[in-house]
Structures are given as C-alpha cells and as structure tokens.
Amino acid sequence: MNNERKFKIKCASKNIVMKTIKNNNLGNNNTLDILDSIQKVKVSPFFKSKVLNKIEQHKEEKVPLFPWFTPQLQFASLAIILCVNITVIYYSISSTETTEVQLSEFETFVQEYHLESSNSISIN
Amino acid sequence: MANQEEFIEKLKSGNQVAFSQLLDDYQQKVFHTCISFVPNKEDAEDVAQEVFLEIYKSVSKFKGDSKLSTWIYKICTNKCLEFIRKKNAKKRFAFMQRILGNEIPIDKTNFFTEFNHPGIQLENKEKSETIFLAINALPESQRVVFTLAKIDGKSYQEIVDITGKTLSSVESIMFRAKKNLQKKLEFFYKNE
C-alpha cells in the first residue's frame, strides 16, 4: 500500500515536471512567434532631406591634399628622418675624430724618420 | 539590366537625381533592416543615414559583382553590427567607470540601446525585449542570419548573397541560432 502511494506520488511529480518543460517550450515558441507579428515601421518623412544634408556637409568638408598620408605614416616617416639624421651626425663626428688621430700618427711618423721637407729657402 | 548598369554609372558620376531616386527606392528597406538589428527608431534612423552616406562615398568602388540591392544590404548589415559593437563597448566602459568609482548612470539591462520599436504592440513589448536581448547574446554570424531571416523577413537566397555564405551554411547557422535562442530563453524563464 505504502509502495503504491509512493509510486503514485512519483508519477504525479514526473507529470508536473513534464508539463512545466512542455509549457516552457510552448512559451519559447510563442515568444518566437511574436517576431512574426512585428509591424512595418515607416521611416520619418524628413529622412531623405536629412541624408541629403549630411551628404552636402560631407562635400563641404575639406579634402586633404594627400589623403594616403595618414597620421600613422606621418609619424613613421618622421621617425625614419630622425633616425637617419642621428646616424649621419654620429658618423660625421666619429669620422672627424679618426682623421685627427690619423693626422697625428702621420706627423709622428714623419718626425721619427726625418721626412720633413724644409720650407725654408736659403738665399745665398 | 542595362537600365540598372546605366543607373549605377549615373550614381558613380555623382548624379544627384540618380542618388535621389536611390533614396526613394531604398530608404524604407534600409531603415527596416536597420530597425531589425537596432530596435530603437532614432538609433536605426541614424544608422540608416550612415548607410546612405557610405553608399554615396563608396559607390565609385562598386564593381557590379553582385546586385546593387545586395551591396546596399551588405553595407547596412555591417553598419548595424559596427553600431552595436560600439554601443556594447561604451556600456562596458561605463561599467568599468562605475566599478572604479566614477559614477555614470547605467541602464537596467545590458542591452546596447533603449528598446523602442514602434512596430511592436504594447502587450508583446516585454516578450519582444527578452527575445532581442537573447538575440544580442548570440554569436555574430548566428545573430546576423537570424535577424535577417526572422525579423527582417529576407529569404535564405538573399541572406546567402548578403553574407557570402553557402545555402547549407546559412541553414545550419539558422538551426544553431534557433537552438541557442531556445536555450537562452529557457534559461531566462527558469531564472525569472
């Protein structure tokens, strides 16, 4: 008797769960059906004039001289110019230093081997 | 067909009359697609205006590979997605600001716009809002296909042309979108 009662309760609760799931699914389908009942919305009567105004404004905007020369490109070219400048300055400084060293070495060589040409001309 | 080509050539040369004709022909259709993605009349109109400005700017690049209408709907879909992305990003930024202590009033829902669709009856408003919220939570490809098919009322062939996907791909995306939507709505109703 007790077992039978338990079984009946189990069946009833199962039925309730099934009904809830069914209702939920029905609810979803009904919810999605609402999409079919959406009515067409008319665009505002001033829409066309607004668009034409926007286009006029766009025409009035100044067209840049070099549209392809974007800010990113401008920045990149500035960085390249700076790098080239720094490199040129660095090499020019280092080359003057080497010529000075080479000159001093040459002078000592000339002095050591007495290769100096006498500039003084003796007038007899 | 020849007329169509002639019309496109006129548009390319910047003919005002041709553009005016294009506006007359497409303003309602473009606006309808926009309001399907963005359920707010003012926002949808702004996006539709952006669409026509983009058409004006880039009609010279139109190669004629597809129909003019397909090309217009492509621009329209992209503009709507761009708008939604921007709005969602703004919402996230506002949320971060709120966390960091700079109080900015935030909407109750996480929806990207204030729900204001004049084509939805008042008694269906709440349910429709829930669906639009669920659609917004779908992956982008599913959102596009579902919106174009179920809300904008486009045929599968038109969606194939607009998205550039195959018919079978569109069908499977639509199937997954419906499944996902059902799951999301079930989850919503369970937590309600």
Interface residues (C-beta under 8 A of the other chain):
Chain A: N24 N25 G27 N28 N30 T31 L32 I34 L35 S37 I38 Q39 K40 V41 K42 V43 S44 F47 K48 K50 V51 L52 K54 I55 H58
Chain B: F19 S20 L23 D24 Q27 Q28 F31 H32 I35 K41 E45 A48 Q49 F52 L53 Y56 K57 H117 P118 G119 I120 Q121 N124 K127 S128 T130 I131 K150 I151 K178 L181 Q182 L185 E186 Y189 K190
